């Protein structure tokens, strides 16, 4: 009965028949077989959004790095480690109606990653030379044919959040940026709440601080509204 | 009744009255507020050893980085992030009868760690300059007065495991090294099994591959034997 009720609700949801891609979590970029560069994304906001999209009836492809939070139920999960693996998984998930890039993708990988564990030697300190990772968001946002109707990026900043987000939106060519302040004192990175600014072509809407689940539900509702219009 | 039985067993254990320090898990070394350098230690072997020491009646101080595996029950847990925090916690835990350094401490930290999130700029790629972290194992192994009677290090290698471990034992001045091969193809890092070589002053004993719990029990038994002799 419960399953029937859920199925009935799903079938009735505004996103039935829509396919949505969500990326989530951090990426890990290897330095050597035991060391890597990571970031503090827990994957909580991406999972909350994925869950909310499923609840509205969407078919969700969920491409996730090694997150602390489990993926939502009812999505197709694709697990990756590095930015380059995430890019491949994203390309394979297309075409979609909407794509939401909530993952905290490493901007850089280590150019000099080693096959063997780096050793401490008398010869001085190692220097990690970085090279740029592919820009997954821009790649999809700037597609010609086959571009998702709605492409949404995330921006995690520690200062000038709205300005940086508006500039990022233009630079990447995406439709919306969900921007948040991840300064340690906000407790947002790794926490259960989020305070975001939704930056669109028209304006920047600061949302009140609320749970990541609630941010996910509101964002899913906005996506449904836009895809349905 | 169960608690009584446990307490009776504890009171009867060969390590009753002994205080043992165990370090466990990885350390995280910040690059900026959202990025850090980590390593693939899950903390599973450290937790298994701590549990086995408690079962033999030891008072265990368990200094742990951000591990995947929860700390054992019945220990005093001290949580740290970086190598320098771990060193401080270790110093505060002394004096102890035995100290086991199972943590995968980062050899290096980022000399140029930033207070603000690093941005992609046209000005080229960032380079991470590293500086050496304190050598926690050597610091304790080479103490004069107040040195624990038994100081045990771990070595995670991807090649020449026993040779590197024997050299590490001499260089650090510790009594034993528990060496293992963490090459990705072994599945040991992050897995439930371990294959170790116990390197002492006298010899190098390869142990058969067994669960990390069993490695913990055998090692705890050897510690009890040595402290009791």
Interface residues (C-beta under 8 A of the other chain):
Chain A: X28 X31 X33 X34 X35 X36 X37 X38 X39 X40 X41 X104 X106 X107 X108 X116 X117 X118 X120 X125 X126 X127 X128 X129 X130 X131 X132 X156 X157 X158 X159 X182 X183 X184 X189
Chain B: X28 X31 X33 X34 X35 X36 X37 X38 X39 X40 X41 X104 X106 X107 X108 X116 X117 X118 X120 X125 X126 X127 X128 X129 X130 X131 X132 X156 X157 X158 X159 X182 X183 X184 X189
